[in-house]
């Protein structure tokens, strides 16, 4: 995520894509912030972009596919004061993910339990998974 200028808070959009009970997870490349960590795809909201516009742009940049932003399912603020909007998204069934190696090292589909067990998972993603497990988040489309 790039940093914004001025006094406005840094904002990001996160894609939560579910397919057959599994979540779309990336391992960040070694060239980005928090290198080689696992997380949901997404990134910074730039300028006057809406959350949905940022989500579509970031997923296209990272994974080479178009996402349909269904609805916001959660929001959080990281310890670094980044305001995150978590969006349930949908890819076309025949979408072919092509990870951008400058941003994404690998792409995975994990169950929430498998994802929670990843040692290099971003803390904000752990908080999301805890909220999901407690029933605070509904991922039904």
N, C-alpha and C positions, 0 to 999 in steps of 0.2 A: 504494500500500500504506500502510495506516495503521500507526503505531508502537505497539508493545505497551508496557505499563508494567511496572515492576519489573525484576528482574534476569534474567528469562527472555529467551532470544534472540527476536528478531523472526523470524517464520516466514511463508512464502508458498507458495502452490500455483500451479503453472503448467500450463496445458492445452496439450497437443500433439495437434492434430487433423489427421489426414491424409485427404485425399480425392483420389483419382485422381493420386497422387504429389505433391500440393501440400499445403502447410501453411497452416493458418488463422493469419493475422497481423492484428494491429490496429495502427492508428496512434492513439496516445493523444491525448485532447483537450488543449486548451491550459489546462484547468482542473485538471489533476492533476500529481502529481510526475513529473518527467522529461517535460514537455509535448512533444507532437508527435513523440515518438520511436516507432519501430516495435518491436513485440515480440509474443510469444505472449500471449494473454489469460490473466488470472489475477489474483491479489491476495493480500491478507493473510489469514492464518489467525487468526481471532478467538477469544479465550478458550479454551474446551475443545473447540472444533471439531476434528474429524478433518481430515486433508488432503482426503479425498474430499468431506466436507460443505462445506468452504471452497471447493473447486473448483466444485461445483454452484452454490453461492450466488453466487460471483463471476461465473460465466458467465451466470447468469440476470440479474444486475444489469447487466453490461456489454453483453450481446448478446441478451437476451430469449429465450434458448433453454435447454433442459435438456440437460446433458451426462451421459453415462454414463462414469464414471471406470473405465477398464479395468485399468490397472496402473501402478505407479510405474516409470519407465524410467531415472531419473537423479536425482541430488541435487547441490546445489552451495551454496556460500556466497559472497555478493556481497562486494565491497570494503567495503560498508556493514554487513557482518556480518548480513545477512538470510539465513536458512537456507531455501533453495528446494527444494521437492519437485516434480519434473517428472513429470506424469501423462499417459500416453497416454489420450486420451478419444475418445468417439464421439458424434456427433450423429445424430439420425434423418435418413434420406435426404431427407425432405420438410421438414426444419426450416427455418423462415424467420428468418434472423438480422435482428434489429432493434436496431441499435447505439444505446446510450444516449448522446446527444450530450454529456452532462456528463462522461462518462468516455472515450468512444471517438469519434474524428473520422472514421475510415473503417475498413472491413474489406476484407481482401485474401486471396487464395489464391496463394501463391508456391511455386515449387520451392525446395528448400534452397539451390541455387546463386543463384537470384534474391534470396532473402532475405539471403544472405550479402553480396550486392552493395549492399544498402541503406545509404546513408551515415549515416542517423540510427537505426541499429539499436542497441538496448541491448547493452552489453558482455556481460552474462550470456547473452544469446541467441547471440552470436558464439561463446562457449565451448561452448554446447550444440551448435551446428552443427558445430564442429570435432570434438567427441566423436562426433557422428553420422557425419561423414565418415570418421573413423578406425575405425569399426566398434565403438566402445565402447557405442553405444546401438543397440538393436534396436526398430524401430517396427512390427514385424509383430504383427497381432492374433491 
